[in-house]
Amino acid sequence: LNAIVAIHNTVLGPGLGGTRVWPHETFEAALTDVLRLSRGMTFKSAVAGMAFGGGKALIIANSKTDKTPALLEAYAEMLRGLKEVFVTAEDVGMTLADADFLKTLTPNVSGTTAGGSGNPSPVTAQGTFLGLKATVRHRFGSDDLSGLRVTVQGLGAVGWSLCEKLHEAGAALTVADIDAARVERAVSQFGADRADPKTIVMAGADVFAPCALGGVLSEQTIPRLKAGAVAGSANNQLARPEDAVRLQQRGILYAPDYVINAGGLVNVAAELAPGGYDRAAAMARVGEIPATLDRIFTLAKKGGATPVDVARAIARDRIAAKKAA
Ligand code: NAI
């Protein structure tokens, strides 16, 4: 087992974050990745009002060839030693079945299937949809999506479910995915326009919803972005922190990624509640995402700050208040 568990902050509670299985070429690259991801989880949990801190884990391995039961058993032993300070769930390269297997060996695993919270993606999509509506309301004055065009980059678990909701709400869609079959399905099912994955950022739309990769908003892409708002589920959408200012300068309203995509985290955290997983309670919590974004956008407008600055300040204040208590 070659793995790193990064625990960024435990002031609000044990670090909570998924375990990724990815064959990084060097240990340094893996460490940089997992540390950055664990920090993001601290902000995500804090802004969502969770009693968890930030953490993330990385097994440096190829999920298709190296992920044997023996490897997962060794990893479970590592997790057992960290059960007071870290709770994990599935992430890239892990499946719900892997989470179920780990749970038989150590208690600090969530996102399991038998009586657990199961697949987080539909919940993330619901939070992203509600957050997108809040963003549209701030940017365009009404959250009525009919007649608006939304560009969705990535038609995977979250992106597809988001498209279903947007289509139902009357939005027109432009979509791109490197998997052509998914694009064809979206064209026939939602009447979507197709865009080239390489140039989708430039497709004209009211809202751009990144639901594939990180780093899509950069010094190169922001000047060419043809949308009034960005609201999507992808993690780490900004290539660099100053890209938040670049978006603001162009009048593009940006819903901070870790605020709008917190639905999955809220769902996984709900499984760890004392009474066990309660779907209705989890969805009620996800329903708070638009109010959180409302507050962030209002404070940002008032203070001339970016929504990212405000979100970070909310997280820092919560952690500082808990520390002082
Ligand atoms: P997924 O792996 O199911 O879907 C990703 C989709 O993006 C795939 O269809 C893939 O073909 C497509 N894609 C990859 N590269 C592309 C490119 N260059 N251009 C266009 N499409 C491309 O992933 P999932 O679960 O839907 O997650 C989407 C994003 O949301 C990821 O950034 C993930 O980290 C983030 N996220 C997901 C959560 C969840 O609950 N699943 C929770 C929070 C964040």
Residues whose N, C-alpha, C, O or C-beta is under 5 A from the ligand:
A	BS01	NAI	P120 S121 T124 Q153 G154 L155 G156 A157 V158 G159 A176 D177 I178 D179 P197 C211 A212 L213 S233 A234 N235 N261 G264
